[in-house]
Amino acid sequence: MNGLLHHLTDSEVIELFKRVKIVLKQGGKLITLDGCYTGKQSLIARKKLDYDRGKYVREEESYRRLAFEVFDSTVTHIREDLSLIPYTFIIMEISESGKNDISKQERK
């Protein structure tokens, strides 16, 4: 899912994840990419997110909380090097694995 979640309310994201879970093959992963707020991002990156058409740009923990409402494994990656202009992305790898993973950011 590329740039979708930040356009959906929390309840819409949870409903979408429930539908994806039904059709996801065993061992499959859902990969998402969205804009993300962080405490360390540049003013330009923050303003770009503020003016995004998506009304629900979230911080990493909020995206993770939504994924954990439905799935039991979520690994997140915060990236600021995917665009020529300053922008902060979150990539989530979401799956059912029988255990809860922690994000790459939290391992540091």
PDB file as gemmi writes it, atoms N, CA and C in Angstrom:
CRYST1    1.000    1.000    1.000  90.00  90.00  90.00 P 1                      
ATOM      1  N   MET A   1       0.852  -1.169   0.000  1.00  0.00           N  
ATOM      2  CA  MET A   1       0.000   0.000   0.000  1.00  0.00           C  
ATOM      3  C   MET A   1       0.895   1.228   0.000  1.00  0.00           C  
ATOM      4  N   ASN A   2       0.794   1.989  -1.028  1.00  0.00           N  
ATOM      5  CA  ASN A   2       1.652   3.156  -1.204  1.00  0.00           C  
ATOM      6  C   ASN A   2       0.865   4.438  -0.967  1.00  0.00           C  
ATOM      7  N   GLY A   3       1.124   5.103   0.170  1.00  0.00           N  
ATOM      8  CA  GLY A   3       0.514   6.396   0.444  1.00  0.00           C  
ATOM      9  C   GLY A   3      -0.975   6.345   0.676  1.00  0.00           C  
ATOM     10  N   LEU A   4      -1.473   5.289   1.277  1.00  0.00           N  
ATOM     11  CA  LEU A   4      -2.911   5.143   1.494  1.00  0.00           C  
ATOM     12  C   LEU A   4      -3.341   5.422   2.929  1.00  0.00           C  
ATOM     13  N   LEU A   5      -2.620   4.898   3.898  1.00  0.00           N  
ATOM     14  CA  LEU A   5      -3.092   4.922   5.282  1.00  0.00           C  
ATOM     15  C   LEU A   5      -3.301   6.326   5.825  1.00  0.00           C  
ATOM     16  N   HIS A   6      -2.499   7.282   5.395  1.00  0.00           N  
ATOM     17  CA  HIS A   6      -2.642   8.632   5.938  1.00  0.00           C  
ATOM     18  C   HIS A   6      -3.867   9.370   5.381  1.00  0.00           C  
ATOM     19  N   HIS A   7      -4.601   8.715   4.510  1.00  0.00           N  
ATOM     20  CA  HIS A   7      -5.865   9.264   4.007  1.00  0.00           C  
ATOM     21  C   HIS A   7      -7.078   8.661   4.720  1.00  0.00           C  
ATOM     22  N   LEU A   8      -6.836   7.695   5.618  1.00  0.00           N  
ATOM     23  CA  LEU A   8      -7.926   6.969   6.276  1.00  0.00           C  
ATOM     24  C   LEU A   8      -7.958   7.244   7.777  1.00  0.00           C  
ATOM     25  N   THR A   9      -9.161   7.284   8.337  1.00  0.00           N  
ATOM     26  CA  THR A   9      -9.309   7.404   9.785  1.00  0.00           C  
ATOM     27  C   THR A   9      -8.799   6.128  10.445  1.00  0.00           C  
ATOM     28  N   ASP A  10      -8.622   6.167  11.753  1.00  0.00           N  
ATOM     29  CA  ASP A  10      -8.177   4.970  12.478  1.00  0.00           C  
ATOM     30  C   ASP A  10      -9.119   3.798  12.238  1.00  0.00           C  
ATOM     31  N   SER A  11     -10.419   4.036  12.330  1.00  0.00           N  
ATOM     32  CA  SER A  11     -11.376   2.937  12.153  1.00  0.00           C  
ATOM     33  C   SER A  11     -11.353   2.404  10.720  1.00  0.00           C  
ATOM     34  N   GLU A  12     -11.131   3.262   9.753  1.00  0.00           N  
ATOM     35  CA  GLU A  12     -11.036   2.801   8.363  1.00  0.00           C  
ATOM     36  C   GLU A  12      -9.778   1.964   8.146  1.00  0.00           C  
ATOM     37  N   VAL A  13      -8.665   2.351   8.765  1.00  0.00           N  
ATOM     38  CA  VAL A  13      -7.431   1.573   8.654  1.00  0.00           C  
ATOM     39  C   VAL A  13      -7.630   0.194   9.266  1.00  0.00           C  
ATOM     40  N   ILE A  14      -8.232   0.140  10.440  1.00  0.00           N  
ATOM     41  CA  ILE A  14      -8.464  -1.152  11.101  1.00  0.00           C  
ATOM     42  C   ILE A  14      -9.359  -2.039  10.244  1.00  0.00           C  
ATOM     43  N   GLU A  15     -10.415  -1.478   9.677  1.00  0.00           N  
ATOM     44  CA  GLU A  15     -11.304  -2.258   8.806  1.00  0.00           C  
ATOM     45  C   GLU A  15     -10.548  -2.763   7.573  1.00  0.00           C  
ATOM     46  N   LEU A  16      -9.722  -1.908   6.979  1.00  0.00           N  
ATOM     47  CA  LEU A  16      -8.917  -2.318   5.829  1.00  0.00           C  
ATOM     48  C   LEU A  16      -7.967  -3.451   6.207  1.00  0.00           C  
ATOM     49  N   PHE A  17      -7.285  -3.321   7.340  1.00  0.00           N  
ATOM     50  CA  PHE A  17      -6.373  -4.375   7.789  1.00  0.00           C  
ATOM     51  C   PHE A  17      -7.112  -5.689   8.018  1.00  0.00           C  
ATOM     52  N   LYS A  18      -8.314  -5.635   8.550  1.00  0.00           N  
ATOM     53  CA  LYS A  18      -9.100  -6.863   8.753  1.00  0.00           C  
ATOM     54  C   LYS A  18      -9.399  -7.538   7.424  1.00  0.00           C  
ATOM     55  N   ARG A  19      -9.714  -6.758   6.413  1.00  0.00           N  
ATOM     56  CA  ARG A  19     -10.008  -7.331   5.092  1.00  0.00           C  
ATOM     57  C   ARG A  19      -8.747  -7.916   4.461  1.00  0.00           C  
ATOM     58  N   VAL A  20      -7.628  -7.208   4.626  1.00  0.00           N  
ATOM     59  CA  VAL A  20      -6.361  -7.712   4.088  1.00  0.00           C  
ATOM     60  C   VAL A  20      -5.986  -9.020   4.774  1.00  0.00           C  
ATOM     61  N   LYS A  21      -6.173  -9.091   6.072  1.00  0.00           N  
ATOM     62  CA  LYS A  21      -5.821 -10.296   6.823  1.00  0.00           C  
ATOM     63  C   LYS A  21      -6.570 -11.518   6.301  1.00  0.00           C  
ATOM     64  N   ILE A  22      -7.794 -11.335   5.888  1.00  0.00           N  
ATOM     65  CA  ILE A  22      -8.599 -12.442   5.364  1.00  0.00           C  
ATOM     66  C   ILE A  22      -7.995 -13.017   4.089  1.00  0.00           C  
ATOM     67  N   VAL A  23      -7.449 -12.164   3.231  1.00  0.00           N  
ATOM     68  CA  VAL A  23      -6.955 -12.622   1.932  1.00  0.00           C  
ATOM     69  C   VAL A  23      -5.446 -12.838   1.893  1.00  0.00           C  
ATOM     70  N   LEU A  24      -4.736 -12.434   2.939  1.00  0.00           N  
ATOM     71  CA  LEU A  24      -3.291 -12.597   2.971  1.00  0.00           C  
ATOM     72  C   LEU A  24      -2.932 -14.073   3.136  1.00  0.00           C  
ATOM     73  N   LYS A  25      -2.067 -14.567   2.256  1.00  0.00           N  
ATOM     74  CA  LYS A  25      -1.633 -15.959   2.345  1.00  0.00           C  
ATOM     75  C   LYS A  25      -0.830 -16.182   3.620  1.00  0.00           C  
ATOM     76  N   GLN A  26      -0.845 -17.403   4.122  1.00  0.00           N  
ATOM     77  CA  GLN A  26      -0.044 -17.748   5.283  1.00  0.00           C  
ATOM     78  C   GLN A  26       1.417 -17.439   4.987  1.00  0.00           C  
ATOM     79  N   GLY A  27       2.059 -16.723   5.878  1.00  0.00           N  
ATOM     80  CA  GLY A  27       3.446 -16.317   5.684  1.00  0.00           C  
ATOM     81  C   GLY A  27       3.603 -15.060   4.849  1.00  0.00           C  
ATOM     82  N   GLY A  28       2.479 -14.523   4.345  1.00  0.00           N  
ATOM     83  CA  GLY A  28       2.531 -13.315   3.530  1.00  0.00           C  
ATOM     84  C   GLY A  28       2.734 -12.062   4.375  1.00  0.00           C  
ATOM     85  N   LYS A  29       3.142 -10.985   3.726  1.00  0.00           N  
ATOM     86  CA  LYS A  29       3.353  -9.711   4.396  1.00  0.00           C  
ATOM     87  C   LYS A  29       2.600  -8.602   3.673  1.00  0.00           C  
ATOM     88  N   LEU A  30       2.112  -7.677   4.455  1.00  0.00           N  
ATOM     89  CA  LEU A  30       1.551  -6.437   3.930  1.00  0.00           C  
ATOM     90  C   LEU A  30       2.627  -5.383   4.113  1.00  0.00           C  
ATOM     91  N   ILE A  31       2.989  -4.696   3.041  1.00  0.00           N  
ATOM     92  CA  ILE A  31       3.982  -3.630   3.101  1.00  0.00           C  
ATOM     93  C   ILE A  31       3.260  -2.310   2.845  1.00  0.00           C  
ATOM     94  N   THR A  32       3.489  -1.331   3.745  1.00  0.00           N  
ATOM     95  CA  THR A  32       2.875  -0.020   3.563  1.00  0.00           C  
ATOM     96  C   THR A  32       3.962   1.051   3.531  1.00  0.00           C  
ATOM     97  N   LEU A  33       3.653   2.158   2.862  1.00  0.00           N  
ATOM     98  CA  LEU A  33       4.542   3.317   2.786  1.00  0.00           C  
ATOM     99  C   LEU A  33       3.681   4.555   2.941  1.00  0.00           C  
ATOM    100  N   ASP A  34       3.998   5.371   3.942  1.00  0.00           N  
ATOM    101  CA  ASP A  34       3.237   6.603   4.180  1.00  0.00           C  
ATOM    102  C   ASP A  34       4.154   7.672   4.754  1.00  0.00           C  
ATOM    103  N   GLY A  35       3.685   8.910   4.714  1.00  0.00           N  
ATOM    104  CA  GLY A  35       4.374   9.993   5.398  1.00  0.00           C  
ATOM    105  C   GLY A  35       4.228   9.801   6.897  1.00  0.00           C  
ATOM    106  N   CYS A  36       5.205  10.310   7.642  1.00  0.00           N  
ATOM    107  CA  CYS A  36       5.225  10.070   9.088  1.00  0.00           C  
ATOM    108  C   CYS A  36       5.868  11.256   9.801  1.00  0.00           C  
ATOM    109  N   TYR A  37       5.255  11.661  10.902  1.00  0.00           N  
ATOM    110  CA  TYR A  37       5.869  12.679  11.757  1.00  0.00           C  
ATOM    111  C   TYR A  37       6.877  12.036  12.698  1.00  0.00           C  
ATOM    112  N   THR A  38       7.983  12.739  12.935  1.00  0.00           N  
ATOM    113  CA  THR A  38       8.947  12.325  13.955  1.00  0.00           C  
ATOM    114  C   THR A  38       9.401  13.575  14.700  1.00  0.00           C  
ATOM    115  N   GLY A  39       9.998  13.373  15.835  1.00  0.00           N  
ATOM    116  CA  GLY A  39      10.501  14.496  16.604  1.00  0.00           C  
ATOM    117  C   GLY A  39      11.791  15.066  16.047  1.00  0.00           C  
ATOM    118  N   LYS A  40      12.438  14.331  15.140  1.00  0.00           N  
ATOM    119  CA  LYS A  40      13.756  14.729  14.639  1.00  0.00           C  
ATOM    120  C   LYS A  40      13.735  15.279  13.218  1.00  0.00           C  
ATOM    121  N   GLN A  41      12.578  15.300  12.566  1.00  0.00           N  
ATOM    122  CA  GLN A  41      12.563  15.670  11.167  1.00  0.00           C  
ATOM    123  C   GLN A  41      12.755  17.178  10.978  1.00  0.00           C  
ATOM    124  N   SER A  42      13.177  17.527   9.780  1.00  0.00           N  
ATOM    125  CA  SER A  42      13.402  18.931   9.450  1.00  0.00           C  
ATOM    126  C   SER A  42      12.075  19.684   9.387  1.00  0.00           C  
ATOM    127  N   LEU A  43      12.168  20.989   9.538  1.00  0.00           N  
ATOM    128  CA  LEU A  43      10.983  21.842   9.449  1.00  0.00           C  
ATOM    129  C   LEU A  43      10.317  21.704   8.077  1.00  0.00           C  
ATOM    130  N   ILE A  44      11.125  21.599   7.035  1.00  0.00           N  
ATOM    131  CA  ILE A  44      10.573  21.456   5.674  1.00  0.00           C  
ATOM    132  C   ILE A  44       9.798  20.150   5.550  1.00  0.00           C  
ATOM    133  N   ALA A  45      10.369  19.054   6.037  1.00  0.00           N  
ATOM    134  CA  ALA A  45       9.677  17.759   5.967  1.00  0.00           C  
ATOM    135  C   ALA A  45       8.374  17.813   6.751  1.00  0.00           C  
ATOM    136  N   ARG A  46       8.394  18.426   7.921  1.00  0.00           N  
ATOM    137  CA  ARG A  46       7.170  18.537   8.737  1.00  0.00           C  
ATOM    138  C   ARG A  46       6.113  19.362   8.004  1.00  0.00           C  
ATOM    139  N   LYS A  47       6.506  20.468   7.407  1.00  0.00           N  
ATOM    140  CA  LYS A  47       5.546  21.320   6.684  1.00  0.00           C  
ATOM    141  C   LYS A  47       4.977  20.592   5.468  1.00  0.00           C  
ATOM    142  N   LYS A  48       5.813  19.818   4.771  1.00  0.00           N  
ATOM    143  CA  LYS A  48       5.303  19.041   3.629  1.00  0.00           C  
ATOM    144  C   LYS A  48       4.201  18.090   4.094  1.00  0.00           C  
ATOM    145  N   LEU A  49       4.398  17.468   5.261  1.00  0.00           N  
ATOM    146  CA  LEU A  49       3.376  16.569   5.802  1.00  0.00           C  
ATOM    147  C   LEU A  49       2.150  17.347   6.266  1.00  0.00           C  
ATOM    148  N   ASP A  50       2.363  18.518   6.855  1.00  0.00           N  
ATOM    149  CA  ASP A  50       1.240  19.347   7.305  1.00  0.00           C  
ATOM    150  C   ASP A  50       0.318  19.714   6.149  1.00  0.00           C  
ATOM    151  N   TYR A  51       0.908  19.937   4.968  1.00  0.00           N  
ATOM    152  CA  TYR A  51       0.120  20.352   3.802  1.00  0.00           C  
ATOM    153  C   TYR A  51      -0.309  19.191   2.907  1.00  0.00           C  
ATOM    154  N   ASP A  52      -0.018  17.970   3.322  1.00  0.00           N  
ATOM    155  CA  ASP A  52      -0.434  16.804   2.550  1.00  0.00           C  
ATOM    156  C   ASP A  52      -1.959  16.743   2.504  1.00  0.00           C  
ATOM    157  N   ARG A  53      -2.496  16.236   1.411  1.00  0.00           N  
ATOM    158  CA  ARG A  53      -3.956  16.087   1.301  1.00  0.00           C  
ATOM    159  C   ARG A  53      -4.510  15.071   2.284  1.00  0.00           C  
ATOM    160  N   GLY A  54      -3.664  14.130   2.706  1.00  0.00           N  
ATOM    161  CA  GLY A  54      -4.086  13.157   3.710  1.00  0.00           C  
ATOM    162  C   GLY A  54      -4.223  13.841   5.062  1.00  0.00           C  
ATOM    163  N   LYS A  55      -5.372  13.702   5.680  1.00  0.00           N  
ATOM    164  CA  LYS A  55      -5.640  14.390   6.947  1.00  0.00           C  
ATOM    165  C   LYS A  55      -5.185  13.591   8.162  1.00  0.00           C  
ATOM    166  N   TYR A  56      -4.639  12.397   7.940  1.00  0.00           N  
ATOM    167  CA  TYR A  56      -4.343  11.501   9.061  1.00  0.00           C  
ATOM    168  C   TYR A  56      -2.889  11.036   9.063  1.00  0.00           C  
ATOM    169  N   VAL A  57      -1.965  11.945   8.757  1.00  0.00           N  
ATOM    170  CA  VAL A  57      -0.548  11.615   8.894  1.00  0.00           C  
ATOM    171  C   VAL A  57      -0.290  11.399  10.384  1.00  0.00           C  
ATOM    172  N   ARG A  58       0.375  10.315  10.706  1.00  0.00           N  
ATOM    173  CA  ARG A  58       0.560   9.921  12.106  1.00  0.00           C  
ATOM    174  C   ARG A  58       2.039   9.823  12.461  1.00  0.00           C  
ATOM    175  N   GLU A  59       2.303   9.669  13.741  1.00  0.00           N  
ATOM    176  CA  GLU A  59       3.637   9.335  14.215  1.00  0.00           C  
ATOM    177  C   GLU A  59       3.791   7.813  14.159  1.00  0.00           C  
ATOM    178  N   GLU A  60       5.028   7.351  14.214  1.00  0.00           N  
ATOM    179  CA  GLU A  60       5.309   5.920  14.090  1.00  0.00           C  
ATOM    180  C   GLU A  60       4.468   5.073  15.038  1.00  0.00           C  
ATOM    181  N   GLU A  61       4.404   5.456  16.292  1.00  0.00           N  
ATOM    182  CA  GLU A  61       3.689   4.642  17.276  1.00  0.00           C  
ATOM    183  C   GLU A  61       2.201   4.528  16.944  1.00  0.00           C  
ATOM    184  N   SER A  62       1.615   5.562  16.389  1.00  0.00           N  
ATOM    185  CA  SER A  62       0.192   5.505  16.017  1.00  0.00           C  
ATOM    186  C   SER A  62      -0.047   4.536  14.864  1.00  0.00           C  
ATOM    187  N   TYR A  63       0.837   4.550  13.861  1.00  0.00           N  
ATOM    188  CA  TYR A  63       0.726   3.567  12.775  1.00  0.00           C  
ATOM    189  C   TYR A  63       0.881   2.147  13.338  1.00  0.00           C  
ATOM    190  N   ARG A  64       1.861   1.950  14.213  1.00  0.00           N  
ATOM    191  CA  ARG A  64       2.109   0.627  14.797  1.00  0.00           C  
ATOM    192  C   ARG A  64       0.904   0.148  15.601  1.00  0.00           C  
ATOM    193  N   ARG A  65       0.328   1.043  16.383  1.00  0.00           N  
ATOM    194  CA  ARG A  65      -0.830   0.679  17.204  1.00  0.00           C  
ATOM    195  C   ARG A  65      -1.970   0.175  16.323  1.00  0.00           C  
ATOM    196  N   LEU A  66      -2.195   0.824  15.200  1.00  0.00           N  
ATOM    197  CA  LEU A  66      -3.262   0.393  14.289  1.00  0.00           C  
ATOM    198  C   LEU A  66      -2.972  -0.996  13.721  1.00  0.00           C  
ATOM    199  N   ALA A  67      -1.729  -1.234  13.337  1.00  0.00           N  
ATOM    200  CA  ALA A  67      -1.373  -2.549  12.791  1.00  0.00           C  
ATOM    201  C   ALA A  67      -1.564  -3.637  13.839  1.00  0.00           C  
ATOM    202  N   PHE A  68      -1.176  -3.357  15.084  1.00  0.00           N  
ATOM    203  CA  PHE A  68      -1.287  -4.350  16.152  1.00  0.00           C  
ATOM    204  C   PHE A  68      -2.735  -4.594  16.579  1.00  0.00           C  
ATOM    205  N   GLU A  69      -3.660  -3.756  16.157  1.00  0.00           N  
ATOM    206  CA  GLU A  69      -5.080  -4.022  16.406  1.00  0.00           C  
ATOM    207  C   GLU A  69      -5.533  -5.278  15.669  1.00  0.00           C  
ATOM    208  N   VAL A  70      -4.856  -5.583  14.560  1.00  0.00           N  
ATOM    209  CA  VAL A  70      -5.297  -6.683  13.702  1.00  0.00           C  
ATOM    210  C   VAL A  70      -4.224  -7.760  13.537  1.00  0.00           C  
ATOM    211  N   PHE A  71      -2.992  -7.354  13.394  1.00  0.00           N  
ATOM    212  CA  PHE A  71      -1.891  -8.281  13.133  1.00  0.00           C  
ATOM    213  C   PHE A  71      -1.003  -8.407  14.363  1.00  0.00           C  
ATOM    214  N   ASP A  72      -0.220  -9.480  14.426  1.00  0.00           N  
ATOM    215  CA  ASP A  72       0.626  -9.663  15.610  1.00  0.00           C  
ATOM    216  C   ASP A  72       2.096  -9.347  15.370  1.00  0.00           C  
ATOM    217  N   SER A  73       2.468  -8.975  14.162  1.00  0.00           N  
ATOM    218  CA  SER A  73       3.864  -8.646  13.884  1.00  0.00           C  
ATOM    219  C   SER A  73       3.940  -7.413  12.992  1.00  0.00           C  
ATOM    220  N   THR A  74       4.659  -6.431  13.466  1.00  0.00           N  
ATOM    221  CA  THR A  74       4.859  -5.206  12.689  1.00  0.00           C  
ATOM    222  C   THR A  74       6.287  -4.715  12.895  1.00  0.00           C  
ATOM    223  N   VAL A  75       7.008  -4.583  11.806  1.00  0.00           N  
ATOM    224  CA  VAL A  75       8.345  -4.010  11.837  1.00  0.00           C  
ATOM    225  C   VAL A  75       8.274  -2.703  11.067  1.00  0.00           C  
ATOM    226  N   THR A  76       8.790  -1.632  11.665  1.00  0.00           N  
ATOM    227  CA  THR A  76       8.740  -0.324  11.013  1.00  0.00           C  
ATOM    228  C   THR A  76      10.140   0.171  10.688  1.00  0.00           C  
ATOM    229  N   HIS A  77      10.203   0.948   9.625  1.00  0.00           N  
ATOM    230  CA  HIS A  77      11.445   1.583   9.190  1.00  0.00           C  
ATOM    231  C   HIS A  77      11.118   3.048   8.909  1.00  0.00           C  
ATOM    232  N   ILE A  78      11.805   3.960   9.560  1.00  0.00           N  
ATOM    233  CA  ILE A  78      11.649   5.378   9.276  1.00  0.00           C  
ATOM    234  C   ILE A  78      12.757   5.761   8.307  1.00  0.00           C  
ATOM    235  N   ARG A  79      12.370   6.354   7.167  1.00  0.00           N  
ATOM    236  CA  ARG A  79      13.339   6.708   6.126  1.00  0.00           C  
ATOM    237  C   ARG A  79      13.170   8.167   5.734  1.00  0.00           C  
ATOM    238  N   GLU A  80      14.287   8.839   5.600  1.00  0.00           N  
ATOM    239  CA  GLU A  80      14.283  10.232   5.151  1.00  0.00           C  
ATOM    240  C   GLU A  80      15.134  10.405   3.898  1.00  0.00           C  
ATOM    241  N   ASP A  81      15.522   9.299   3.284  1.00  0.00           N  
ATOM    242  CA  ASP A  81      16.416   9.337   2.131  1.00  0.00           C  
ATOM    243  C   ASP A  81      15.770   8.781   0.856  1.00  0.00           C  
ATOM    244  N   LEU A  82      14.467   8.757   0.793  1.00  0.00           N  
ATOM    245  CA  LEU A  82      13.780   8.169  -0.362  1.00  0.00           C  
ATOM    246  C   LEU A  82      13.288   9.214  -1.365  1.00  0.00           C  
ATOM    247  N   SER A  83      13.502  10.475  -1.055  1.00  0.00           N  
ATOM    248  CA  SER A  83      12.997  11.545  -1.904  1.00  0.00           C  
ATOM    249  C   SER A  83      14.071  12.619  -2.067  1.00  0.00           C  
ATOM    250  N   LEU A  84      14.030  13.308  -3.195  1.00  0.00           N  
ATOM    251  CA  LEU A  84      14.978  14.403  -3.408  1.00  0.00           C  
ATOM    252  C   LEU A  84      14.648  15.617  -2.542  1.00  0.00           C  
ATOM    253  N   ILE A  85      13.392  15.731  -2.130  1.00  0.00           N  
ATOM    254  CA  ILE A  85      13.003  16.815  -1.233  1.00  0.00           C  
ATOM    255  C   ILE A  85      12.890  16.260   0.182  1.00  0.00           C  
ATOM    256  N   PRO A  86      13.087  17.088   1.204  1.00  0.00           N  
ATOM    257  CA  PRO A  86      12.984  16.580   2.579  1.00  0.00           C  
ATOM    258  C   PRO A  86      11.588  16.016   2.851  1.00  0.00           C  
ATOM    259  N   TYR A  87      11.537  14.757   3.255  1.00  0.00           N  
ATOM    260  CA  TYR A  87      10.272  14.084   3.524  1.00  0.00           C  
ATOM    261  C   TYR A  87      10.561  12.875   4.399  1.00  0.00           C  
ATOM    262  N   THR A  88       9.671  12.585   5.328  1.00  0.00           N  
ATOM    263  CA  THR A  88       9.853  11.448   6.230  1.00  0.00           C  
ATOM    264  C   THR A  88       8.820  10.380   5.915  1.00  0.00           C  
ATOM    265  N   PHE A  89       9.290   9.178   5.645  1.00  0.00           N  
ATOM    266  CA  PHE A  89       8.426   8.049   5.331  1.00  0.00           C  
ATOM    267  C   PHE A  89       8.479   7.015   6.440  1.00  0.00           C  
ATOM    268  N   ILE A  90       7.385   6.293   6.594  1.00  0.00           N  
ATOM    269  CA  ILE A  90       7.380   5.085   7.409  1.00  0.00           C  
ATOM    270  C   ILE A  90       7.046   3.921   6.487  1.00  0.00           C  
ATOM    271  N   ILE A  91       7.847   2.887   6.574  1.00  0.00           N  
ATOM    272  CA  ILE A  91       7.567   1.636   5.864  1.00  0.00           C  
ATOM    273  C   ILE A  91       7.230   0.619   6.940  1.00  0.00           C  
ATOM    274  N   MET A  92       6.093  -0.041   6.781  1.00  0.00           N  
ATOM    275  CA  MET A  92       5.709  -1.088   7.729  1.00  0.00           C  
ATOM    276  C   MET A  92       5.652  -2.428   7.020  1.00  0.00           C  
ATOM    277  N   GLU A  93       6.230  -3.428   7.673  1.00  0.00           N  
ATOM    278  CA  GLU A  93       6.119  -4.819   7.242  1.00  0.00           C  
ATOM    279  C   GLU A  93       5.201  -5.486   8.256  1.00  0.00           C  
ATOM    280  N   ILE A  94       4.009  -5.817   7.822  1.00  0.00           N  
ATOM    281  CA  ILE A  94       2.967  -6.311   8.722  1.00  0.00           C  
ATOM    282  C   ILE A  94       2.649  -7.750   8.355  1.00  0.00           C  
ATOM    283  N   SER A  95       2.557  -8.619   9.386  1.00  0.00           N  
ATOM    284  CA  SER A  95       2.258 -10.023   9.121  1.00  0.00           C  
ATOM    285  C   SER A  95       1.733 -10.696  10.370  1.00  0.00           C  
ATOM    286  N   GLU A  96       1.369 -11.946  10.197  1.00  0.00           N  
ATOM    287  CA  GLU A  96       0.996 -12.814  11.309  1.00  0.00           C  
ATOM    288  C   GLU A  96       2.143 -13.783  11.501  1.00  0.00           C  
ATOM    289  N   SER A  97       2.833 -13.694  12.612  1.00  0.00           N  
ATOM    290  CA  SER A  97       3.948 -14.604  12.820  1.00  0.00           C  
ATOM    291  C   SER A  97       3.878 -15.335  14.149  1.00  0.00           C  
ATOM    292  N   GLY A  98       2.925 -14.985  14.976  1.00  0.00           N  
ATOM    293  CA  GLY A  98       2.818 -15.631  16.269  1.00  0.00           C  
ATOM    294  C   GLY A  98       3.630 -14.958  17.351  1.00  0.00           C  
ATOM    295  N   LYS A  99       4.309 -13.851  16.991  1.00  0.00           N  
ATOM    296  CA  LYS A  99       5.057 -13.106  18.005  1.00  0.00           C  
ATOM    297  C   LYS A  99       5.038 -11.629  17.638  1.00  0.00           C  
ATOM    298  N   ASN A 100       5.265 -10.782  18.595  1.00  0.00           N  
ATOM    299  CA  ASN A 100       5.336  -9.350  18.345  1.00  0.00           C  
ATOM    300  C   ASN A 100       6.776  -8.927  18.144  1.00  0.00           C  
ATOM    301  N   ASP A 101       7.069  -8.359  16.964  1.00  0.00           N  
ATOM    302  CA  ASP A 101       8.401  -7.812  16.714  1.00  0.00           C  
ATOM    303  C   ASP A 101       8.431  -6.376  17.208  1.00  0.00           C  
ATOM    304  N   ILE A 102       9.616  -5.872  17.452  1.00  0.00           N  
ATOM    305  CA  ILE A 102       9.747  -4.465  17.783  1.00  0.00           C  
ATOM    306  C   ILE A 102      10.303  -3.746  16.577  1.00  0.00           C  
ATOM    307  N   SER A 103      10.069  -2.470  16.517  1.00  0.00           N  
ATOM    308  CA  SER A 103      10.513  -1.715  15.343  1.00  0.00           C  
ATOM    309  C   SER A 103      12.024  -1.573  15.352  1.00  0.00           C  
ATOM    310  N   LYS A 104      12.559  -1.365  14.182  1.00  0.00           N  
ATOM    311  CA  LYS A 104      13.982  -1.146  14.026  1.00  0.00           C  
ATOM    312  C   LYS A 104      14.418   0.070  14.844  1.00  0.00           C  
ATOM    313  N   GLN A 105      13.585   1.089  14.890  1.00  0.00           N  
ATOM    314  CA  GLN A 105      13.906   2.296  15.649  1.00  0.00           C  
ATOM    315  C   GLN A 105      14.044   1.988  17.127  1.00  0.00           C  
ATOM    316  N   GLU A 106      13.219   1.112  17.659  1.00  0.00           N  
ATOM    317  CA  GLU A 106      13.241   0.809  19.083  1.00  0.00           C  
ATOM    318  C   GLU A 106      14.428  -0.071  19.463  1.00  0.00           C  
ATOM    319  N   ARG A 107      15.033  -0.753  18.500  1.00  0.00           N  
ATOM    320  CA  ARG A 107      16.175  -1.632  18.792  1.00  0.00           C  
ATOM    321  C   ARG A 107      17.447  -0.846  19.054  1.00  0.00           C  
ATOM    322  N   LYS A 108      17.514   0.377  18.552  1.00  0.00           N  
ATOM    323  CA  LYS A 108      18.739   1.191  18.705  1.00  0.00           C  
ATOM    324  C   LYS A 108      18.935   1.627  20.125  1.00  0.00           C  
TER     325      LYS A 108                                                      
END                                                                             
